[in-house]
Amino acid sequence: MTTPEYAQDLRTLLLSGEAGTRRDLCAELPEATLAEILTGQSPQSVWELLSLMRPWKRAAVFGYFNLDFQVYLTENINKDELADLLTEMSADERVDLFKRLPEDAKESVFPLLAKAEREDIRKLSSYEENMAGSVMTSEYVTLTPDLTVTEALAKLRRQWPGKETIYYAYVIGEDRRLLGFVSLRKLILAKPTAYVGDIMKAEVIYIRAVDPREKAAELIAKYDLIALPVVNGGAALVGIITHDDALDVVTEEATEDMLRMASADAEEYENSSILQSIRLRSPWLTLNLATAMLSSFTVSRFQDTISSYVMLAALMPIIAGLGGNAGTQTLAVTVRGIALGKIPLGRGRGVIMREASVGLLNGAIIGLLVGSIAFFVFHKPWLGLIMLLAMVCNLIIAGLLGSAIPLALKALKLDPALGSSIFITAATDISGFFVFLSLATLMMPLLQ
C-alpha cells in the first residue's frame, strides 16, 4: 500500500501528467498500486489510463477493483471492449464479473467470447455462491503419470501462460480422475528420465465442488497450501482454489459476520441507494422495536416497585448494559470459533457450560464491585446484595444465550451471526430487568 502523500503524487502524474510519463508509470507501477490510485476516479479517467496499458496488465489492474466498481466501470465501454477485457481476465475474476453484469450486457457480450471462455463461464457459474466451486479457477496445469520429468517440464512451459500457478502440477488419469500432485521443485530436482507417476505424491488434500467454500479456506490455512484441488462427485479434477482466493473468502465471511452481528446486511454498501438501505435495514429495526417493547413491558410490570424506591430506575441500566456487553463478548468468541471450525456441533454443550461458568465468575466479580458501590453511595446493604445477585444471574444468562444462540443457528444451517446481537441484547435486557426488579420487590421492606 502506498503512503497518502506518495499516492497523491502518483495520482496527479497519472491523471494530469505528460502523455509519456503517464504511459511509463502505467508500465512500471504494480497492478495493485495502480488499482489503489484509480479506485474512485471517474470512469473516463480510469479507462483513459487503462487504455495505455497492455491488455494483460489492463485486465490485471481491473481485477484489483472491487466488484461494484468493476460493474460501474463496464457501463462506460462498448460490448467489444468488454469482451476483450473478459477474455484477458483470469477465469475466476471473469466469472465473478460476468455474474454481476446486467442481463442485457450478458446477452450482448457472451456471443463475442471464444468458445473456451463461454464454456468456462457456464461451468463456474453453475455453482451456488456458498460452494467451493464458486471460487475456484480452471487455470491450472495437469500432467499424466506416464510422462518423464523432461516431458513434464516441457509441458509445463507450454501450459504456463495464463495459469494461476505452476508450483503444483496435478496428476490425472482417465476421465480426469485426480491421482496425485507433484511440485515444481521436485520436478526440477528429479532425474530427467524418472516418471511423474513415480515421484508424485498420491496423498492429496482436496475439496469437493459442492462443499462449503469456508472449508476450502480452512484446509488451505491448516495445511499451508498454495492451492487446493477441487473435484466433482466422481473425483474428477474440475478446478483449483488458490490461497489468494481463499483469503478473499475469509475476508468476505468475516465482513459478513461483522455486519450480521450488527444486524446489517452484506448486500448494503456505502454507495447503495437510500431506498435500498432502508429496505435492508428496516426489517431489523422493526425486530429491534419488538424486542425493545418486550423489555419495556417487563419494566412496566414493576412500576409499583420502582415508584416505591425511585433509585432502582437509575440502577437498572447498569444490570442490563453489562449483561448486553457480556453477551456480545460471548457471541463474538463463539461465532469466531464456529467460523474457524474449532467448535463442532458435538462440542456445543461443553462450550455453553464453559461460557455460563465465565458468566458466573465475571458476574461475581463485577457484582461485588457494583454492589459495594451501591452500598457506599446509598447506604443500603440489601441494595448492594440485590445488585450482586442480579449481576450474577444476568451474566450467566448472557453466557448461556451468547453461546447457545449461534450454535442453534448453526444447527439449523443458518448463519450463526444472523441477527444474534438483537436477540442477545433483548434477552439480557429482559432478564436483567426482571431479575433485578423481582429481587427488589421481594426485599422492598428491607430497602425502606
N, C-alpha and C positions, 0 to 999 in steps of 0.2 A: 504494500500500500504506500502511496506517495504522501509526503507531508502536504499540509494545506497550501503552504507558500509555493512549493515546487509544483504542485498540481495546478495552481493558478497561473504560474508562468507558462507551463506547458499548454494549458487551455488557451491562453492568449495567443501563443505562437501557432497552435493548430487552427484556431478559428479566424485569426486575422493576420497571420504572418505571411511572408512571401511564399509563392507557389512552390519553389524549390525546397524551402525549409520545411514546409508542411509535408511534402512528399517524403523527404528524408526522415522526418520524425515518424511518419506512419510506417516506414520500413524498419526503423531501428527500435522503436519502443515495443515492449512486451504487449501481447494482446490484452492481458488483464488490466494493465495500466491504461491503455487506450480506452477500454470499455469504461473504466472508472472515471476517466476525464470526460467522456462523451455522454455518460448517463445523465438524462435530464435536459440535454440540449434539444433544440428544435429539430424536427425530422429533416428539414432541409440541410441544416448544418451537419447533422450526422451522416446523411447519405452523400453529401459533398465530399466528406473526408473518407468515407468507406470506398468511394469510387476511385480514390487514389491508391488503394491497396490492391495487391494481387488477390485473385478470387479466393484462394485458400485462407489467406490471412483475414480477408473481409469476413468470411464465414466464422473464423475462429474468434474474432473480436465480437461479432454479433452473438455468438454463443455465450459470451460472458454477461450479456444484458439479462436482466430478469425477464420472465415470460411476458409480463404485462407490457413492458417497454418494447419487447420484440414485436408483439402484436400491433402495438401503436405505430411502430415504425413501418410495418408492412403495409399499412393503409396508404402510404405515400409513394408506392412504387407500382409499376405495372406487372402483369402476370408473368411476362418473360423474365423480368429481373428477379421476381420472387422464385420462379422455377430454378434459375441459375443459382440463387442463394441456397435453396433447399438441397440442390444437388451437391454443393460443396460442404454442407454442414455434416457433422458426424451423425450417425444413424439415430442414436438416442435423442440428441438435441433436435434433429429434424422431425421426428415423430411427435415430440412434445410440442413443438411449434405448430405442426400441422393440425393437431387435435384442438388447438386453441383458435385456429383461424375461423372467420365467419364461413358459413356454409357456401355462400356464393364464391368466395375466394378459393375454397377447397375444390369446388367443381370446375373452376376455370383453370387452376394450375395443375391439377392432378394429371390430365392427359399430356401435359408438356414434359412430365418427368419420364426418365428412362424406365424400362420395364423392371429392372432390378430394384430401383428406388420405390416404384409403386408397390411391388410385392413386399418389400421390406416394411413399408408403412402399414400395409394391410396386416402383416403378421404382428408387428409390435403394437399396433393399435387394438388388437383383439383382446388384450388383457385388461382387466379392471385396474383402476388406479392403485388399489392397495396390494396388488400382486407383484411378486418379484419380476415377472415378465414385463411389467410396465416400465421398469427402469433398466432393463438390460439393453445391450447393444449387439448387433450382428457383425461388428467389425472385430474379428478375432482371427487367429491363424490356427490351422489344423495340419496335422501330419498323420500318416498311416504307419503302422508298426513295421512294415516291410521295407521302409526306406533306410538307406545307410545315412550316417551322420553327414557325409559330404552332400548327398542328395537333399537331406533335410535342410541344411544351411542354404543351399541354393534355392530351395522352395521358399524359405523364409525371406530371402532377398527379393523374390518376385512378389510375395504377398504383402510385404511390409507397407508400401504406400497406402495411406488411408486407414491403416489399422490402429485401434486404440492402444494396443501394447503387443509386443512380440517377446516379452520376457518369459511368458508362459506360452508354450505351444501345446495344444490339446490333441491327444492321440485318439483317433476314431476308427471304428471298424465298419462293418456293414450297417447300412441304414443309419449312419452317423452315430452309432452307439458309442458312448464315452467309455474309453478303455483306460485312460490314464493321462498323464501330462509329463512334459519334460521342460526344464528351464533352459533358457538360452546359455546360461553359464555352463550347464552340464554338457550341452551340445558342443560348445567351444572346446571344453577340456577333454571330451571323449575321443577315442580313436576314430579316424575318418571312416574306417571300414565297419565300425560297430553298427548294429541295427537299432533303430529307435525303440522297437519293442523290448530290447534287452536292457536299455538304460532308462526307460520311462519309469515313473512312479505310478503304480497301479492304485494305491490308496488315495482316492480323490475326495476332497471336501467339495460338495456340490449342493445345489438347491433346486427344487422343482419350480417351474414357472408359475404355478398356481399357489405357491407358498406365500405367506405374508412378506412384503418387502422389508419390514423391520428385521425379519430373521436373517436376511442377506447381510444387513449391516452388522448384526450381532456376530455372524460367522466370520466376516472379514476382519472385524476387530479382535475376535477371540483367537483366530489362527494367524493373524498378522499377514493377510493375503494382499497381493497386488490386484488380483481379480478372482472372481468366483464364477465357475461354470454353472450354467443353467440348463436343465434337461426337461424334457416333456414327460408325459406319463409312461412312455416306452423307453426311457433312459437315453433318448437321442439328444445330442447336444444341439441346443437351439440359440444359445447366446451366452454372453458373459456380463457380469456386473463388476465394474471397476471400482477401485477404492474411492475415487473422487465422486462417483455416483452414489456410493454408499454414504459418504459424508453429506451429500445433499439430502439424502433420505433422513439421516439423523437430525440435520438442521431443521428440515421441514417438520418432522414429527415433534421435535422439541418446541418449535414455534406454535404448532397446532395445540399441543398440550398446554402451553402457557396461555394461549388465547382462550381455550375452552375452560381452563380453571378460573379465568376471569369472566366467564360467561360471555365471551366474544366469539365471533365466527371467523374461521380461517379463510373464508371467501371474501372478507372485507379488507380493503387496502386503504392507504391514506388518500388515494385518488379516486376511491369509489364515489359514486353519485350519492347525494344526500338521501334520495329515496331508497337506494339500495342499503345504505347504512341503517336507515330507520327500519326497513323490512327485516334486517338481520338482528338488530338489537332489541326491538320492541317485544318479541316473544319472551326473551329472557328477563326483561324488565317487568313484564306482566307477571311472570312466575315469581320474581322477587317481591312484587307488590303483594301477591297472595301469601307468601311466607311471612312478610312483614306484618300483614293483618293478623295472622295467627299469633305472632308474638304480642301484638297489641291486645288481642282478645285475652291472652293468658294474663297479661298485666291487669286488665280490666276486672278479672275475677277477684282481684285482691285489693280493690280500691278502698275498702274499709280499713284494711291493714295499713295501707300507705297513708291514709288520712289520719290514722291514729299515731303514726310516727313518721313524719314527713321526710326525715333524713334518709329513710330507706330509698326514696326516689333518687337521691344523689349517689347512692352506693350501687344501685342495680347495674348501671353501665359497666362498672368495673368487672363484675362477675361475667356478664355477657361478652364484653370485649376481650378479656383474656381467654375465655373459652373459645371464641371465634379464632383468635390468633393461634392457640394451641391446636385447634382442629385443622387449620390451614397448614401448619408445620407438618403435622402427621400426614395430611393429604399429599403434600409435596414429596415427602420421603417415600410414601407408598407408591405414588404414580411413577416416580423415577425408578423405583425397584422393579415395578411391573414392566416399564418401558425397556429396561436393560435386561429383562429376562431373569432377574435374580429372585423373583417371588413367584414361583409356580403356584397354580391354584391349590395344589395339595398342601402347601405350607400356609394357607390363609389363616387357619385357626391360630397357629403359633405367632404370626405377625400381629393379629388382633390382640392377643393376650399380652404380647410384649408392649404394644402401644398403650394398652389400658394400664399396665404397670408403670410405664413412663408418666402417664397422666396422673396416676395416684401419687407418685413421689413428687412430681412437679407441683401438683395441687397442694400437697402438704407444705412444701417449701414456700410457695407463693402465698398460700392461705395463712400460714403463720405470720408472714410479713405483713400482709394486708390486714389481718385480724389484730395484730399488735398495734398497727397504725390507728385502726378504728377504735381500739380500746383507749389509747392515749389521747386521741382527739376528742372523742365523745364521752369518755369515762364510763363506758358501758361494757363490762367484761362479757356479758352474754351476746352483745352485738359482735364482738370480736370472734366468739365461738361460731356464731351464725355465718360470718364471712369465711371462716376456715372451712367449715363443713360444706358450704355451698361451693367454694372454690374447688375442693377435692372432688366433689360429685361431678361438677361441670367439666373438669379437665379429664376425669375418667371417661365421661361420655364423649368428649372431644376425641380422645384417643381411640375409643371403640368405633365411633362412626367415621372418623377420618381415615381409618384403615379399612373398615368394612364396606363403605360405600364404593370406593374404586374397585375393590375386589369383587363385589357383587356385580358391578357394571361389566367387569372383565368376564365374569362367568356367563353373563347374558350376551357376550360377544359385542358389547358396546365399548366405546372409548372410555377408559377409566377416568379421564379428566372431564368428561362431558358434564358441564353444569355442576360439578361436585362442590365448588365453593359456595354456591347458593344453598344447597342442601345442608352443608356443614354449618354455615352461618345461621341458617334458620333453626337447626336442631340445637345448637349451643345457646342461641338467644332464648328459645322457648324453654329449654331445660334449665338454663341458668336462672331465668326469671321465676320459673315455677318452684325450683328447689329453694332458692333464696327467700321468696315470699312465703312459701309454705312453712319454712323453719321460723321465719319471723312471726307468722300467725300463731304457731304453737308456743312460742316463747314471748308473746306480746306482754303478758303480765310481768315478766322479768325485765322488760325494756321500759316500763312506765316509771 
